[in-house]
Amino acid sequence: MTTVDVYNLQKEKVGEIELREEVFNVPIKKHVLHQVVVSQLAQKRSGSASTKSRSQVKASGRKLWRQKGTGRARVGSAASPTRRGGGVAFGPSPRDYVVKVPKKVRKAALRMALTDKVQNDQLIVVDDFRLPEIKTKSFVEVMKRFQVKGALIVTETLDENLDKSSRNVPWVKVMRREGINVYDILKYKNLFLERPALEKIEEVLA
């Protein structure tokens, strides 16, 4: 089994923890990761782009001018897409961009993303990430101790001090264990896991 060190916020080693092989040491398949990331990004799309077709445009049904004898081209509805103020031909309408991925595949991709962090020495296990006060400067100092810039921090419970201290740091994202996902793990270079959160993640994914 793979063993990693457990640190406190002073970057002092306070113990070790063994990672479960079935979660943190699985074969990485890029096409599975790609499928899940595409699905996640598709779900974020609002799909609210909308235009009116000629049948939806409010316009008189009266013929604009007589068919013959004017020297002009014949014309029908004022809502025609060829006229100003008319409907849009083949325009977008509200739609759902969701790409469904089986639950088993999502879990498998999550294991692969976690394995990738372990293999690249980008996983940092912290005993407890609670901060004593709301202070962005103190939070940035913690990041500097670990020499990281670009990190996803996963905690077991919501800590208001940590949440507010990291809010103005653009290269960091803090989330609870329930929200962990493939896209964010791969997006941020380093992954911080609180020890209690790590144990719960292993229970769910094992």
C-alpha positions, 0 to 999 in steps of 0.5 A, a space after each residue: 500500500 502507498 503511504 503518505 505523510 500527514 502534515 499540520 498547517 506549519 508543514 510539520 509531519 504529524 503522522 502517516 496514513 496508508 492509502 487504499 490501493 483500490 482508490 489511489 492506485 488504479 489504471 488511468 484511462 484518459 478517455 474515461 476522464 475526458 468523458 466525465 469532464 465533458 459531461 461536467 462542463 456540459 451540465 454547466 451550460 445554461 442552454 438558454 439562448 433563444 430566438 423567435 421563429 416566424 411563427 412566434 413573431 407578432 406581426 399582422 397577417 395582412 399581405 403587405 402589397 398586392 401580388 401583381 402590378 407594382 413592379 416589386 417582388 411578391 411578398 407575403 408575411 411581415 414575419 418572414 426571416 428575409 424582412 427586418 423585424 421578422 423571425 430568425 431562420 434556424 435560430 437557437 432555442 432553449 435546450 438541455 446540454 446534459 451528457 449522461 454518464 453512468 454512476 460507475 464511470 463517474 466513480 471510476 474517473 474519480 479514482 483515476 483523478 486521485 491516482 494521478 495526483 498521488 503518482 505526480 506527488 501532488 497530493 497533500 494530506 493535512 490533519 486539520 485545515 481549520 484557521 484561527 481567524 479570517 485573514 487572507 494573509 495568513 492563508 497565503 502564508 500557509 500555501 507558501 509553506 507548502 510551496 504550492 500555487 494552484 490548489 484544491 482544498 477538500 475538507 470534511 466540514 465547512 470552516 468559515 474562517 478558511 472559506 472567507 480567508 481563501 475567497 479572494 485568492 484566485 488560484 485556490 478553491 475550497 470545497 467540502 468532501 461531498 462536492 469533490 469532482 474530476 474536473 476540479 481535481 484535474 484543473 488545480 495542480 495540487 490537491 489538499 485533503 483533510 484526513 477525515 475527508 480522505 477517510 470518508 472518500 475512501 469509504 465511498 469509492 472503495 
